[in-house]
Amino acid sequence: MIKKEMIAMLLAGGQGSRLGVLTSKVAKPAVSFGGKYRIIDFPLSNCINSGIDTVGVLTQYQPLRLNTHIGIGIPWDLDRNIGGVTVLPPYEKNVHSEWYTGTANAIYQNLEYMESFHPEYVLILSGDHIYKMDYEVMLDFHKEKGAEVTIAVMPVPMEEAKRFGIMITDEKRKITDFEEKPANPRSNLASMGIYIFNWKTLREALLVNSQQSGLDFGKHIIPYCHNRGCPLYAFEFNGYWKDVGTLNSYWEANMELIDIVPEFNLYEEYWKIYTKSEILPPQYLAEGSVVEGSIIGEGSDIYGRVYHSVIGCGVTIGKDTVIRDSIIMNNTRIGQECEISKAIIAENTQVGDQVRLGVGEEVPNETEPHIYNSGIVTVGENSFIPQGIMTGKNTCICGITSREDYENNCLAGGKTLIKAGDGQ
């Protein structure tokens, strides 16, 4: 009989709609990050670095790139005969088939998978946060406290606490109460959406609540366990943790990688971040090119000047082009004599010569100001911007555009240009 002490269930089905056109064709955990990684590499690397060799990845929205990226788990040493990594999409069942309707519903639909490993503990993770965490330390805390459920929490500034699920604890870190996005928070310990459950406790909670619509950990499973008197404890995490759910937080997290002393260090020997790497030639910096304070991915050719930016793999930046404070993802080609400032340009995009992105004053975006803001220019994947175009800030472009799409070769600040059939 296969028996694993702890298995991990990684929720990676979310669309990440606040990332706008970046996630119109790809699940949020598969979005590029830090030049050569994808967001899901971080929790997967945490698992193998913490000694967890059995991971179920629950996918749903636009799973193709995620599935191809994970494959059989070789980069993370998760290609095991017993355990390893398994991609778990929703599937047709003989009674009634349904999509995953909530975080806990997705786990409930995979009870059989978990059952097959007879685990003592189940670790629930989200696939869209950037952090390094030793889950083994959290498990030791869980055992030492005699907990049935342990929730990882992080201290946040009191004024931000109303944006999170907040845990109220006693001096021994036992959870006495919790509040979802409280108007007047009584504590600043925010739930990170990382849970360790005793398997028996989780199984019972899922079975009893299985008919709840949109079955969710925060709304249904945790309150059920609390009301039943299960010992719930809060494990405090004080490292770097970033939810890259908005374009601005995604841009900031990338920029933080290139600070002089990065708060989040990708270069630590003892806690490596693994990813699926293509076989690419080294970077090429042409004579006269300039690179300052930037990450440049493998196989990229730089003929222009790059300042404080994150450049992916296989990117070409033309002669006399200046890139500042921007994220350029894999296999994008940028022409000559361009000026690009505070832009996020997704994969496989082509930008013509003499294009200027991010010019002028900041104006709120007309269609989705809650997504396209902070002065960022966002370009979706597989897009084309013709020669000589200029765009303002808080703009969004997606699709194969032509000169006719731009009034006087310009997309004014706050405008959105999405070609039908692209990006939606």
N, C-alpha and C positions, 0 to 999 in steps of 0.2 A: 504493500500500500504506500502510495506517495504521501509524504507528510512534510509540509513546510511550516516553519514557525510563524513567519509573517509574509504575506503577499501584498503587492501594491495594486490598486485599481486607479488608473490615471484617466481623469475625465478630459477628453480632448475633442468633444463634439461641437463646441461652440462656434458661432459665426463671428463673434466679435464685431457687431455692427457699428460700434463707435470708432472703428478704424476705417470706416468709409470704404472707398474703392480698393483699399489694400486687401480687404477680405471678401471682395465680391466674387472671386473665383477660387478662394482657398481658405481653409479653416484657419482660425487665428493661431493655433499652436504651430502651424506650418509656415508662418510668416518669417522671412529672413531676419536675423538679428546679429549685430556685431560683426558684419562682414562675411563670415563663413558659416555661421550657425543658423539654426531655426529655434523658435522659442521653446519647442518641446524638448530640445536637447538638454535643457537645464534640469527639469525634474527627472528625466531618464538617467542623466549622469549622476544626479544625487542618489538615485536608487542603487546603482552599481557601486558607487563610492561608499554607500552605507551597508553594503553586503546583502542587498535584496536582489535576488536573481529571478524572481517570478513577477512579471508585470503584465496586467491586462490593460490595453489602451482602448478606451471606449470612444469610437469615432461616430460621426453622423453627418455633419454638414460638410459638403465638398471634400470627401476624404481622400481623393486620389493622390494628391501630392504627399499627404501625410503618410499614407500606406506605402508609397514608393520610397519615401525617405526612411521609414522605420525598417522596411523589408523584413529580414529575419533577425534583426537586432545585432548584426555583427559589430558595428562600431562601438557599441556599449558592452560588448562581451555578453550579450543576452541571447546568443544563438545556442540554446541548451536543449538537450534531449528531453530533460524533465524540467518544466518551468520555462524560463526564458521569457521572451516578449510575445504576446499574442494580441493581434488587432481584433477588436470585438465590435463590429457594426451591428445595428438592429437587424434582426432576421425574421423571416416568415415562420410563425409557429402554427401548429395545426388548429388551435382554437381561434384566437384572434391575433392579428399581428398589429403592432403599433410602433411608432417612433418612440425614442426616449423622450419622455415629456417633462422630466425634471432630473436633477442630479441624482437623487436617491432612486428614482424610477429606473434610471440607466443601470445602477448597481443591482437593483432587484431583478432586472431582466437577465442578469448574468450570475444568478445564484448557483446554477449548475457548474459553471466554470470554477467559481470559488470553492464550491463543495469538493471538487475533484482533488484539491490539494490538502484537504483536512487541516486548514491553518488554525493556529491558536489566535492569531491577530490579523486584522486587515487594515492596511494603511490606505486612506482615501486621499488622492491628490488632484490638483487642478493642473491642466496642461498649459496654462498661459501666464505663469509668473516667472520672473527672473530672480533667482536666489541660489545660494548654496546652503544646504542644511544636512546635517548628519541625522538621519531618521533613527539610527541605532540609539543615539543619546535620548531621543524622545521615547523610544520603546523602554529603555532602562527606567526612565522617570515613571512611565505608565505602570510598569511592574512594581516599582518601589512603593508607589502610592496605593497599590491595590485597586487601580481605576478600572472601570469597565469601558469608559470613553475618555480619551484625552484629546483636547483641542489645542492646536498650536495657536498662540496669540502673540501679538506684537504691540508694544506700547506705542500709541500715536499721540500727537498733540491733542489736548483736550478739545480745542475748537474744531478739530477734524473728526472727532469721535462719532459725531452724528451720521457720518457717511458709512459706518460699518456695523456689523453685528458685534455687540459689546458684551464681554463676560464680566460678571461681578464675582469676586472670589473672597474666601477668608484668608487668614495669614498662612495657611498651609497650601494655598493655591487650589483648594476645592471650590468648584463653581457652585455658588449659592443661587445665582439668578443670571438671566441674560436678556438682552433687549436688542431687537432688530432696528437699526438706524434710529436711535432714540433722540427726541428733540432736546432733552436735558440729560445727557449721559451721566451715569453715576460712577463710571470707571473709564480708563483710557486703554483697556486691553482689548484690542480688536482681533476678531477671529480671522485667521489666514486661510480658512477653507481647507486645512490639513487636519485629518482626524485619524486617530488609531482607535479601533474598536476591538473588544474581545469578539471573536467570531460568533459565539452563541448569542451575545447581546445584539449584534448587528442583524443576524439572521432572523431573530424573533421580531425585532423592530420593523424590519422590511416586510415580513409576512403579515404582521398585524395591520400595518398601515398601507398594504399594497393597493387598496382601492382608492386611496386619496388621489385627487386629480393633481397632476404636476408634482408628484411626490418629491419632496426636497429635504435636504439634511437640516438646513437652518429652520425651516418652517414646521416640519413634521417629525423627523427622526430624533433630533436632539431634544425637543420638548417632550417627546414620548419617553425617552430614556430618563430624563430629569423627573418627570411626573411619577415614574415607576420607582424612583428612589435609587437608580443606579448611581454609583459614585462617579461623578464627572470631574475631571481635573483640567487645569489650564497650564500648558507648557509654554513658558515664555521664551521667545526667540528674539535675540538682539542684533542679528546680523543684517546684511543688506537684503531687502526684499522689495520688489517693484512689480506692481500690477500694470502691465503695459497695455491697458485696455482702451486708452484714448491716443489720438495721434500725438498730442503733446507729451504724454508720459512715455510713449514709445520713442519719440525723438529725444527726450531728455535722457532716457536710460542708455541710448546709443551714445549720446554725447558724453555721458559720465564715464564711459569706457576709455575716453581719450583725455581725461583730466590728467594733470601732471602727476598727481598721486591718485590713481583711480580708486573710488570707494569700492568698486566691484572689480576684482582683479582676475582677468582671464588667464594669467600666466603662472598661477601657483602650481608648483610641481606635485604637491600632495593631494590636490583636489581638482583633477583634470575635468574639463568639459569636453565630452566626446561628440563627434558628429559624423555624418556620412560625407566623406570628402571625394570629390571628383579627382581624377588624375590630371593635374593641370601643370603647365610650365610655371617657373617663378615669375614674380612681378617684373615689369620692365619700366624703368624710368628713363625717358629719352634725355638727350643733352638739352639743357635749357629748361627742363621741367623742375618744379619746386613742390616738395611735400613737407608740410609742417604740422605736427601734432595730429596725425591721422592714422587710421587703420586702412591698409590696402590689401585686398584679398589676392589670392594666388591667381596667376594668369591674367592679371590686369596690365594694360599698357597706358602709361601716363605720359602725355606729351605737353600737357598744360600745367596749371598751378592748383594745388589742392591744400586748403587750410582748414584745420579742425573739422574733419569730415570722416565718415565711415564709408569706405568704398568696398563693394562686394567682390566676388570672384569673376574673372572673365570680362571685366569692364574696360572700355576704351574711352579715354578722355583726350579730345583733340588739342592741337597746338593752339596756344594763346587763349585757351579757355581758363576761366577762374571759377573754382568751386569753393564755397564757404559754408560752414555750419550745415552741411547737408548729408543725407543718407542716399547713396546710389546702390541699388541692389544688383544682383548677379546678371551678367550678360547684357548689360545696357551699354549702348554706344552714344556718346555725346560728341557732337561735331566740334568744329574749330571756332575760335573767337566767341565763345558763349560766356555769359555771366550767370552763375547759378548761386542763389543765396537762400539759405534756410528752406531747402526743398527735400521732400521724400520722393524718390523716383523708384517705382517698383521694377520687378525683373523684366528682362527682354524688351526694353523700351528703346526707341530711337529718337534722339533729339538732333534736329538739323543744325547747320552752322548759324552763327550769329543770333542764337536764341538767348533771351534774357528772362530769367524766372525770378520772381520775388522783388519787383521794383516798386518804389513809391510808398505811400502811407498805408497804414492798416485800415481796412474797411471790413465790417462784419460780412460773413458769407450770407448771400441772399436766401439760399434754399435750406442749408443745414448748418446754422452757426454753431450748434452744439457739437458738431463733428469737426468742421473745418475752421480752425481758429488759431490763435497764438502766432499769427503771421506766417504760418507754414504754407508752402505750395505743395500739393499732393498730386502725383501722377500715377495712375493705375498701371498694372502690368500690360505688356504687349501693346503699349500705346505708341503713337507716332506724332511728333510735333515738327511741323515743317520749318524750313529755314526762315530766319528773320522775325520770328514771333516774339512778342513781349507779353509777360503776364504780371499782374499785381500780386499782392499778398492775400492769404486766405482764399486761394483759388484751388479748383480741382479740375483736372483734365483726365479723361479716360477714353481710350479707343484710338482708332486710326483717324486723326484729324487732318483736314486740308486747309489751305489758306482761306478758302471761302467761309470756314467756320469762325474766323476771327474778324471782328470789325476793325478795319484799318490795321490789320496784322497785330491786333492787341486783344488780350482778354483782361478786362479791367478787374481791379481788386474786388474780392468778394463774389466773383462770378464762378459758375460751375459749367463745365462743358463735357457732357458724357454722350458719346455717339451711340445710337440705338444698336442693340446687339452686342455692345461691349460693356463690360463692367457691371451689368445689372442682372 
